Amino acid sequence: MSDTLEFSKLRLEELISYFGINVKVAADVTDDGIELKIDGTPESPRLIGHRGETLRAIEYLLNQMVKAHDGLSPRVLVDIAGYKEARRAQLEELAREVATRVKESGAEEELKPMNPADRRIVHMTLRDIEGVSTESRGELHDRRIVVLPAK
């Protein structure tokens, strides 16, 4: 595992260098896989991209490289300047606010389209809240979560 961890870390540093940015990557093995974190820099917004799109692309490419190196490796998770943690907190707060409104009104509420990772956070946040349930509707980039009053 330490070989894969070091490989992942070096490939991420190399990948970021193509942006003309030199970074130090902190690496750790967790229950979720290999976590790689880059501290914030003035270039962080460029690496994160609009709604995290560049960050997700970097993570995808890195996972492809790691899988080619070691087909049994765990998933590699990349975070830059704490973006993912902040996004998770934002989505959890939104989910709880919507759940409160749905319980009070008794009417379903549809959220804006989200990528699969964001939808998962909302589903997981609301699964333990009594009085509401969730489902996904729509196709591809128009897929969204609907929060429904529990039956």
C-alpha positions, 0 to 999 in steps of 0.5 A: 500500500505504501508504494501505491500511496507514494505513487499517487502522491507523486503523480498528483504533484506531477499532474498539478505541475502541468498547470505551472504550479508546484505543490506539496501533497499530504497523503494518508490512507483512510477507510475511504481510500487514499486521501491526498490534500493540497493546501490552499494557494493563490492558484487553488481556484484554478485547480478547483474550477467551476463547482469543482469540475477541474478538481473532479477531472484531476481526481478522475485522471489520477485514479486512472493512473493509479489503477493502471499502476495497481489494479487492486488499489483503493480509490484516491480522493483529492481535496484542494484548499478544503474545497470538498469539506466545505462543499459537504458542509454546504450541502448538508446544511441545504439538505437539512433546511429543505427537509425542514420546509418539506416537513412543515409544508407537506409538499415535495421540493426539488433541488437544482441538478447536481453531480453524483457526488453532491447528490450522494451527500444530500441522500446520505444526510437526509436518510436518517431524518424522520419525516422525509425521503429522497429520490433522484429524477431526471437524466444525465446533467439534469438529474436532481434530488426531490425531497418528499414528505414521508408517507 
